[in-house]
Amino acid sequence: MRRTGPAVKRHTWALAGVAGLVAAAVIGNLVAMSSAKQEVPAAQSPPATTAKVKQGKLSDMVSANGILIYRARPDGLPYAVINRAVGTYTMLPEVGDKVGCGGVLYRVDDRPVMLLCGTVPVYRKLSSGDVGSDVHQLNVNLHQLGYDTKAHVAIGPGDTHFTVKTKQALEVLQNHKGFDVTGALELGQAVFLPEAVRIVRVLGELGGAAQRVGSVMQGTSDTLVLQATSDTLIVQVNLEPSQQGEVRVGARAQITLPGNTLVRGTVERLGRVATVPDGKDGEPAAAIIPASIRFDDPQAAGGLDRAPVQVNIITRGVESALSVPVTALVGMSGGGFAVEVVRGGERELVTVKLGLFDTAGGRVQVEGRLREGDDVVVPSL
């Protein structure tokens, strides 16, 4: 197993927990009976505490503690900005600076090193005649940044060629950014990262050497100059491995921010490999599955970096069903459950079939001789 950082404290509503909840709810209400129906004379019963049978939406969910972080790599680590230019660092960003696609990350010998957006890292010079996925993402950047107004670079999935139009658009970019206008993207002129970034660490030194180190015999290694994340806050949650089958990418989530503000989000990443947090060697029970949740409104959590939050991830749901409080369930001596319904001043036990447990609302879906608005007996407070 791989290792990762400290686990976020968590808890969940598992099926076993739901079963325990039902058992606790019915302990004081267990009724021995030989038939599914029994009438209790009103004169022999004290006034009942009741709750309504409701029709509506129900959801089952996994609950966990999470923390707000800026999105980066799937493993939660920041993006690495590798320098491929040779010279002296003449401008470096500061921690917290934001750089968009097409912006300047830093300067070497006063020449800019751009951020372009794409998942394929720089590994070669790009020029006329080249073909590949790195060329495709260059074409996409030239189009999205508006440098192909006249050239009209092709950006379809199969457009992986460095064409005359690519060269023309790149020349416009080079002229605008202050590069030598060559029509070729030299190694060291740009860094490709998946998205716009926020600087979290600066490792280069202003005035220091920006160059590849090593020798021909030893090989060369490029220097790590910056580390960065996206500028988008997400929620990081560590799930138990047993929950991996319950939670799915695309599942809806409810997030409670500091100040008890409730916002909504969606699971966007779910780890495939269980990891053991640092300091938990030899403790398989401590293994976790990392998950990340994006906000429906990206501005909802502005300024709350590293803040703890509460998360409820919806795993199942029904749009419309009859439900009663879990505490209204009565255990039957022969197995199964019933609820005690108050009708016309009399109490009647009605056998019910249980469905989905709404773990957040404390209700359970029921099927039986019930209707919306019926009063069912619940324990007195």
C-alpha positions as CSV (number, residue, x, y, z in Angstrom):
1,M,0.0,0.0,0.0
2,R,1.1,3.6,-0.7
3,R,1.3,6.1,2.1
4,T,-0.3,9.4,2.3
5,G,-0.8,12.3,4.9
6,P,-2.8,12.2,8.1
7,A,-6.3,10.8,7.7
8,V,-9.2,13.1,8.1
9,K,-11.4,12.0,11.0
10,R,-14.5,10.3,9.6
11,H,-17.7,8.3,10.4
12,T,-20.4,6.7,8.2
13,W,-23.9,5.3,8.2
14,A,-23.3,1.7,7.2
15,L,-26.0,-0.9,6.8
16,A,-24.9,-2.4,10.1
17,G,-25.4,1.0,11.7
18,V,-28.8,1.3,10.2
19,A,-29.7,-2.1,11.6
20,G,-28.6,-1.0,15.0
21,L,-30.7,2.1,14.7
22,V,-33.7,0.0,13.9
23,A,-33.0,-2.3,16.8
24,A,-32.7,0.6,19.2
25,A,-35.9,2.1,17.9
26,V,-38.0,-1.0,18.5
27,I,-36.6,-2.3,21.8
28,G,-39.2,-0.5,23.9
29,N,-42.0,-1.1,21.3
30,L,-41.7,-4.9,20.7
31,V,-45.2,-6.4,20.5
32,A,-46.0,-10.1,20.7
33,M,-48.9,-10.8,18.4
34,S,-50.4,-13.7,16.5
35,S,-51.9,-11.6,13.7
36,A,-50.9,-8.5,11.7
37,K,-53.7,-6.4,13.0
38,Q,-54.7,-5.6,16.6
39,E,-57.0,-2.9,17.9
40,V,-56.3,-1.3,21.3
41,P,-59.2,0.3,23.0
42,A,-58.7,4.0,23.3
43,A,-59.9,4.0,26.9
44,Q,-57.0,1.8,27.9
45,S,-54.3,3.9,26.2
46,P,-52.7,7.1,27.4
47,P,-52.6,10.0,24.9
48,A,-50.2,9.0,22.1
49,T,-47.2,11.0,20.8
50,T,-47.5,10.8,17.0
51,A,-45.7,11.8,13.8
52,K,-47.0,12.0,10.3
53,V,-46.6,9.6,7.5
54,K,-45.0,11.7,4.7
55,Q,-44.7,11.3,1.0
56,G,-41.5,12.7,-0.5
57,K,-37.8,12.3,-1.5
58,L,-35.5,10.0,0.6
59,S,-31.8,9.6,0.5
60,D,-29.2,7.2,1.9
61,M,-25.8,8.7,2.4
62,V,-22.3,8.3,3.7
63,S,-21.2,10.9,6.3
64,A,-17.6,12.0,6.8
65,N,-15.4,14.8,7.9
66,G,-13.5,16.6,5.2
67,I,-11.1,19.5,4.7
68,L,-11.0,22.3,2.1
69,I,-7.9,22.3,-0.1
70,Y,-7.0,23.7,-3.5
71,R,-7.4,21.0,-6.3
72,A,-4.2,19.6,-7.7
73,R,-3.0,16.2,-8.7
74,P,-5.3,13.2,-8.1
75,D,-3.1,12.1,-5.2
76,G,-3.6,15.5,-3.6
77,L,0.0,16.7,-4.1
78,P,0.8,20.0,-5.9
79,Y,1.8,20.3,-9.5
80,A,5.5,20.4,-10.2
81,V,6.9,23.2,-12.4
82,I,10.1,21.8,-14.0
83,N,12.5,24.4,-15.5
84,R,13.9,23.5,-18.9
85,A,15.4,26.9,-19.7
86,V,19.1,27.8,-19.2
87,G,20.3,31.0,-17.7
88,T,19.5,33.1,-14.6
89,Y,16.2,33.5,-12.8
90,T,15.3,37.2,-13.3
91,M,11.7,37.0,-12.1
92,L,9.9,34.5,-9.8
93,P,6.3,34.6,-8.5
94,E,5.4,34.8,-4.9
95,V,3.4,32.2,-2.9
96,G,-0.3,32.9,-3.5
97,D,0.2,34.4,-6.9
98,K,-2.2,33.2,-9.6
99,V,-1.2,32.5,-13.2
100,G,-3.7,31.8,-15.9
101,C,-3.2,29.8,-19.1
102,G,-1.1,32.0,-21.4
103,G,0.4,33.9,-18.4
104,V,4.0,34.2,-17.5
105,L,5.2,31.9,-14.7
106,Y,8.7,33.2,-14.3
107,R,11.6,34.7,-16.4
108,V,15.0,33.3,-17.2
109,D,17.5,35.9,-18.6
110,D,14.5,38.2,-18.7
111,R,12.8,35.9,-21.2
112,P,9.3,34.7,-20.2
113,V,8.5,31.1,-19.4
114,M,4.7,30.7,-20.2
115,L,2.1,28.5,-18.6
116,L,0.1,26.7,-21.3
117,C,-2.7,24.3,-20.3
118,G,-2.5,20.6,-21.1
119,T,-1.8,17.3,-19.6
120,V,1.3,16.3,-21.7
121,P,4.4,17.8,-20.2
122,V,7.0,19.5,-22.4
123,Y,9.6,17.1,-23.6
124,R,10.8,18.4,-27.0
125,K,10.9,21.5,-29.3
126,L,7.8,21.8,-31.4
127,S,8.1,23.0,-35.0
128,S,6.6,22.5,-38.5
129,G,6.0,18.9,-39.4
130,D,5.8,17.6,-35.8
131,V,2.8,15.3,-34.9
132,G,1.5,14.3,-31.5
133,S,-0.7,15.0,-28.5
134,D,1.6,17.8,-27.4
135,V,1.1,19.5,-30.7
136,H,-2.7,19.1,-30.3
137,Q,-2.7,20.8,-26.9
138,L,-0.5,23.6,-28.3
139,N,-3.0,24.1,-31.1
140,V,-5.8,24.3,-28.5
141,N,-4.0,26.9,-26.5
142,L,-3.3,29.0,-29.6
143,H,-7.0,28.9,-30.4
144,Q,-8.4,29.5,-26.9
145,L,-6.0,32.3,-26.2
146,G,-7.0,34.1,-29.4
147,Y,-3.7,34.0,-31.3
148,D,-5.2,32.2,-34.3
149,T,-7.7,35.0,-35.3
150,K,-6.3,35.0,-38.8
151,A,-4.7,31.5,-39.0
152,H,-7.8,29.6,-37.7
153,V,-5.8,26.6,-36.2
154,A,-7.7,23.3,-36.4
155,I,-8.3,22.0,-32.8
156,G,-10.4,18.8,-33.3
157,P,-9.4,15.6,-31.5
158,G,-7.5,14.4,-34.6
159,D,-5.8,17.7,-35.3
160,T,-2.3,16.7,-34.0
161,H,-0.2,18.2,-36.7
162,F,2.0,21.3,-36.5
163,T,0.8,23.0,-39.6
164,V,1.5,26.3,-41.4
165,K,-1.5,27.7,-39.4
166,T,0.1,26.6,-36.2
167,K,3.3,28.4,-37.1
168,Q,1.5,31.6,-38.0
169,A,-0.5,31.6,-34.7
170,L,2.6,30.8,-32.7
171,E,4.4,33.7,-34.3
172,V,1.6,36.0,-33.1
173,L,2.0,34.7,-29.6
174,Q,5.8,35.1,-29.6
175,N,5.6,38.6,-30.8
176,H,3.0,39.5,-28.1
177,K,5.0,37.8,-25.3
178,G,8.4,39.2,-26.3
179,F,10.0,36.0,-27.6
180,D,12.2,35.8,-30.6
181,V,9.7,35.3,-33.4
182,T,10.8,31.9,-34.8
183,G,7.5,30.0,-35.4
184,A,8.7,27.2,-33.3
185,L,8.1,26.5,-29.5
186,E,11.6,26.1,-28.1
187,L,12.3,23.7,-25.2
188,G,12.1,25.9,-22.1
189,Q,9.7,28.6,-23.4
190,A,6.6,27.0,-21.9
191,V,5.4,24.7,-19.2
192,F,2.2,22.6,-19.7
193,L,0.0,22.1,-16.6
194,P,-3.6,20.8,-16.6
195,E,-5.1,24.2,-15.5
196,A,-4.5,27.7,-14.3
197,V,-2.5,27.6,-11.1
198,R,-1.9,29.2,-7.7
199,I,1.7,29.2,-6.5
200,V,2.2,27.3,-3.2
201,R,6.0,27.0,-3.1
202,V,9.0,28.7,-4.8
203,L,12.1,26.7,-4.9
204,G,14.2,28.7,-7.4
205,E,16.3,31.6,-6.2
206,L,16.1,35.1,-7.8
207,G,19.5,35.5,-9.4
208,G,20.3,31.9,-9.1
209,A,21.2,29.5,-12.0
210,A,18.3,28.2,-14.0
211,Q,19.8,25.3,-15.9
212,R,19.8,21.5,-16.3
213,V,22.4,20.0,-14.0
214,G,24.6,16.9,-14.4
215,S,26.8,15.6,-17.1
216,V,26.7,13.6,-20.3
217,M,27.9,10.5,-18.5
218,Q,25.7,11.0,-15.5
219,G,22.6,12.1,-17.4
220,T,20.9,15.4,-16.7
221,S,18.1,16.3,-14.3
222,D,15.8,19.3,-14.6
223,T,15.4,21.7,-11.7
224,L,12.1,22.0,-9.8
225,V,11.4,25.7,-9.7
226,L,7.8,26.0,-8.4
227,Q,5.0,24.0,-6.9
228,A,1.4,25.0,-7.6
229,T,-2.2,24.0,-7.2
230,S,-5.3,25.1,-9.0
231,D,-7.2,28.1,-7.9
232,T,-10.3,26.0,-7.2
233,L,-11.2,24.9,-3.7
234,I,-12.5,21.4,-3.3
235,V,-13.3,19.1,-0.3
236,Q,-10.9,16.3,0.4
237,V,-12.5,13.3,2.2
238,N,-10.8,10.0,3.2
239,L,-13.3,7.1,3.0
240,E,-13.0,3.7,4.5
241,P,-12.2,1.0,1.8
242,S,-15.6,-0.6,2.6
243,Q,-17.3,2.6,1.4
244,Q,-15.6,2.5,-2.1
245,G,-18.5,0.4,-3.5
246,E,-21.1,2.8,-2.1
247,V,-19.7,6.1,-3.3
248,R,-19.3,6.8,-7.0
249,V,-17.9,9.6,-9.1
250,G,-20.8,12.0,-9.9
251,A,-22.6,11.3,-6.6
252,R,-24.3,14.4,-5.1
253,A,-23.0,15.7,-1.8
254,Q,-24.1,18.1,0.9
255,I,-21.3,20.2,2.5
256,T,-21.6,22.0,5.8
257,L,-19.1,24.9,5.9
258,P,-17.9,26.7,9.0
259,G,-20.7,28.8,10.3
260,N,-23.2,26.0,9.5
261,T,-23.6,27.1,5.9
262,L,-25.0,24.3,3.7
263,V,-23.8,24.1,0.1
264,R,-23.9,21.4,-2.5
265,G,-21.3,19.6,-4.6
266,T,-20.4,16.5,-6.6
267,V,-17.8,13.8,-6.2
268,E,-15.3,14.4,-9.0
269,R,-12.5,12.0,-8.0
270,L,-12.4,8.7,-6.2
271,G,-9.2,6.8,-5.4
272,R,-8.8,3.3,-6.6
273,V,-6.1,2.2,-4.2
274,A,-6.4,2.1,-0.4
275,T,-3.5,3.9,1.3
276,V,-2.2,3.8,4.9
277,P,-1.6,7.2,6.5
278,D,1.9,8.1,7.8
279,G,2.5,6.6,11.3
280,K,-0.1,3.8,10.8
281,D,2.3,1.1,9.5
282,G,1.0,-2.3,10.2
283,E,-2.6,-1.1,10.8
284,P,-4.7,-2.3,7.8
285,A,-7.8,-1.0,9.5
286,A,-6.4,2.5,9.1
287,A,-6.4,2.3,5.3
288,I,-8.3,5.0,3.5
289,I,-9.6,5.8,0.0
290,P,-9.1,9.5,-1.0
291,A,-12.0,11.3,-2.6
292,S,-12.5,14.8,-3.7
293,I,-15.7,16.8,-4.1
294,R,-16.2,20.0,-6.2
295,F,-18.6,22.7,-5.3
296,D,-21.6,23.5,-7.5
297,D,-20.8,27.1,-6.9
298,P,-16.9,27.5,-7.1
299,Q,-17.2,30.8,-5.0
300,A,-19.1,29.1,-2.2
301,A,-16.0,28.4,-0.1
302,G,-13.8,31.5,-0.9
303,G,-11.1,32.2,1.6
304,L,-11.6,29.0,3.6
305,D,-8.4,27.1,2.7
306,R,-7.7,24.2,5.1
307,A,-11.0,24.7,6.9
308,P,-12.8,21.6,8.3
309,V,-16.2,20.7,6.9
310,Q,-18.9,18.0,7.3
311,V,-19.9,16.0,4.2
312,N,-22.9,13.9,3.4
313,I,-22.5,12.0,0.1
314,I,-25.7,10.6,-1.3
315,T,-25.4,7.0,-2.3
316,R,-29.0,6.0,-3.1
317,G,-32.3,7.8,-3.3
318,V,-36.0,7.7,-4.2
319,E,-37.8,10.6,-5.6
320,S,-41.2,9.9,-4.0
321,A,-42.1,7.4,-1.3
322,L,-44.1,7.0,1.9
323,S,-41.9,7.2,5.0
324,V,-42.2,7.2,8.8
325,P,-39.7,8.0,11.6
326,V,-37.4,5.0,12.3
327,T,-38.5,5.3,16.0
328,A,-42.1,4.5,14.9
329,L,-41.2,0.9,13.9
330,V,-42.5,-1.9,16.1
331,G,-40.9,-5.3,16.0
332,M,-43.2,-8.3,15.3
333,S,-42.8,-11.5,17.3
334,G,-42.8,-13.6,14.2
335,G,-40.4,-11.3,12.4
336,G,-40.8,-8.1,10.4
337,F,-42.1,-4.7,11.4
338,A,-45.3,-2.8,11.9
339,V,-46.3,0.8,12.9
340,E,-49.0,1.8,15.3
341,V,-51.5,4.0,13.5
342,V,-54.0,6.3,15.3
343,R,-57.3,6.5,13.4
344,G,-60.6,7.8,14.8
345,G,-59.2,7.7,18.4
346,E,-58.2,4.0,18.1
347,R,-54.8,2.5,17.6
348,E,-54.1,-0.2,15.0
349,L,-50.9,-2.1,14.2
350,V,-50.2,-2.1,10.5
351,T,-47.6,-4.4,9.0
352,V,-45.1,-2.6,6.8
353,K,-42.3,-3.6,4.4
354,L,-39.2,-1.5,4.9
355,G,-37.3,0.2,2.0
356,L,-34.7,2.9,1.9
357,F,-33.4,4.4,5.1
358,D,-32.9,8.1,5.0
359,T,-30.0,8.2,7.4
360,A,-29.8,12.0,7.6
361,G,-33.5,12.5,8.2
362,G,-34.0,9.5,10.5
363,R,-36.8,8.2,8.4
364,V,-37.5,4.9,6.6
365,Q,-39.4,4.1,3.4
366,V,-42.5,1.9,4.2
367,E,-45.0,0.0,2.1
368,G,-48.3,-1.1,3.7
369,R,-51.8,-0.1,4.4
370,L,-50.8,3.5,5.0
371,R,-51.4,6.9,3.4
372,E,-49.8,10.3,3.5
373,G,-50.9,12.2,6.6
374,D,-51.6,9.2,8.8
375,D,-50.5,9.6,12.4
376,V,-48.1,6.9,13.7
377,V,-47.1,6.5,17.3
378,V,-43.6,7.4,18.3
379,P,-41.9,7.2,21.7
380,S,-42.5,10.2,24.0
381,L,-39.6,12.5,24.5
